[in-house]
Amino acid sequence: MYIFKKKFIISFKNGLCNQLILLAKAIIIGHIFNRDLIFNGFQVDYQGSDYWPLDSVVNINKLQQFLINNKIYVTLFTNFIYDKNNNRNGKNSKNRKNYKILEKDNPFLIDEINKNLDYQFLDCQTIFPAHIPDIYYKLFEHILINIDFVDFFHEKVAKIKNVLCLKNYNCVHLRMEDDIIHFMKQDFNYDNDFTNKYYKGLYNEELEKMVGQKVFICTGLGLSENMNNNYYEEIKNKYNLVDKHQYMDNFYKYRELHAIIDLIIAKESDYFVGGNISTFSYVVILHFNSKNKNFKQLKTYLGVNDS
């Protein structure tokens, strides 16, 4: 029998692994403040406004059982949708007057949590930069690497791996899409030519080491218009690389669903190469650390003093 607890309503927005991090952080917040969680949905493309119910993407039953096994008594509710116009609907809409948005960055260092509200709204801008206290950080990572997806995605992965003969294989996260190139230019004033040359040098060096081995590439290159699509085609042919692209049907028109397939395949690889600026690589490397598997983290974050 469910005993009522006050709840946080969690708003997701961003790419796949940013949303997985938000999910793990939200559980920690619920655990600290003894609240259950209501999730408004999962954003299936970071540039769009389409949301799916979280339990159509994440295996909530498996995650809930994991939390219980680890004595984290936070109940996860997914029957709440937050649409693109910020209209809140669902069975709790009658409690709208009880919502309160936290405007500051760090709910662990402020007293903005209103203990008198039955329902309190936390958006991703509040949760994502929130500091995880040291005593909870290992728990946060443990939760993050145990978030799994519904069977549908695993079945799709099994079919792709079978077609591509992926049994013993390496995986490289080729993060050279336009958004990361533009980020380097906007935040650090590196021009596109410099960033592209630097990244190509990093990836080419790693791929040379894998000549003759089966290599699966996780990337958005080739799926939409990007300045580095031609580069990817060149190295794909040169090194006999494989990816999921031709096996994705119209159902996977959303970027984050493509990323789920890549993420599962990456986690199941024997060796992984990723970058230190990517949350995708961060999640895979956390998983590899937990399994004592070998990986390499490239210095893809070009900070001010890193050139």
Buried (B, 14 or more C-beta within 10 A) or exposed (E): EEEEBBBBBBBBBBBBBBBBBBBBBBBBBBBBBEBBBBBBBBBBBBEEEBBBBBBBBBBBEBBBEBBEEEEBEBBBBBEBBBEEEEEBEBEBEEBEEBBBEBEEBEBBEEEBBEEEBBBBBBBBBBBBEBEBEEEBEEBBBBBBBBBBBBEEBBEBBEEBBEEBEBEEBBBBBBBBBBEBBEBBBEEBEBEBEBBBEBBBEBBEEBBEEBEEBBBBBBBBBBBEEBBBBEBBEEBBEEBEBBBBBEEBEEEBBBBBBBBBBBBBBBBBBBBBBBBEBBBBBBBBBBBBEEEEBEBEBBEBBBEEEEE
